């Protein structure tokens, strides 16, 4: 199995272990994010948390869309 590329779930389990073995740890890098749910920033933060062995959800993560503005597209 190559260190650079994992081609299936079985190789991932062999390399990283099974989810039953996963015990997330809150380290110094585990901080809340203000990124809204579904945004590319939030998805990247979740990816980073898993990669670092941290819990997915922080109790102080953004929980709503208050104060955000979006692009408005004119109707045709």
C-alpha positions in Angstrom: 0.0 0.0 0.0 1.4 3.4 -1.0 1.8 6.1 1.6 0.6 8.7 -0.9 -2.7 7.2 -2.1 -5.4 5.2 -0.4 -7.6 3.6 -3.1 -10.3 2.0 -1.0 -11.9 1.9 2.5 -10.1 -1.3 3.4 -6.7 0.3 2.9 -7.8 3.3 4.9 -8.8 1.0 7.8 -5.4 -0.8 7.6 -3.6 2.5 7.7 -5.7 4.6 10.1 -7.6 2.0 12.1 -11.3 1.4 12.4 -13.8 4.0 13.6 -14.4 1.8 16.7 -10.8 2.6 17.6 -11.2 6.3 17.1 -11.0 8.3 20.4 -10.9 12.0 19.6 -8.6 14.2 21.6 -9.1 18.0 22.3 -5.6 19.5 21.9 -4.4 23.1 21.7 -5.4 23.3 18.1 -9.0 22.4 18.8 -10.7 25.8 18.5 -14.2 27.0 17.5 -14.9 28.1 14.0 -17.2 30.9 12.8 -17.6 29.3 9.4 -21.2 28.7 8.5 -22.5 25.1 8.0 -22.1 23.8 4.5 -19.4 26.3 3.6 -16.1 25.2 2.1 -14.4 26.8 5.1 -16.5 24.6 7.5 -15.9 21.5 5.5 -12.2 22.2 5.5 -12.2 22.7 9.2 -14.1 19.4 9.8 -11.6 17.6 7.5 -8.7 19.1 9.5 -10.2 18.1 12.8 -10.6 14.5 11.7 -7.1 14.3 10.2 -5.7 15.6 13.6 -7.8 13.2 15.6 -10.0 15.9 17.2 -13.7 15.8 17.7 -15.8 17.0 14.8 -18.0 19.5 16.7 -16.8 22.2 19.0 -19.4 23.5 21.5 -18.7 27.1 20.4 -18.9 26.6 16.6 -21.3 28.9 14.7 -24.9 27.5 15.0 -26.8 29.9 12.7 -26.4 32.3 9.8 -26.9 35.5 11.8 -25.0 38.5 10.4 -24.1 36.8 7.1 -25.0 38.2 3.7 -25.3 36.3 0.5 -25.1 37.2 -3.2 -28.4 38.3 -4.7 -29.0 37.3 -8.3 -31.6 39.3 -10.2 -34.5 37.4 -11.6 -34.7 36.9 -15.3 
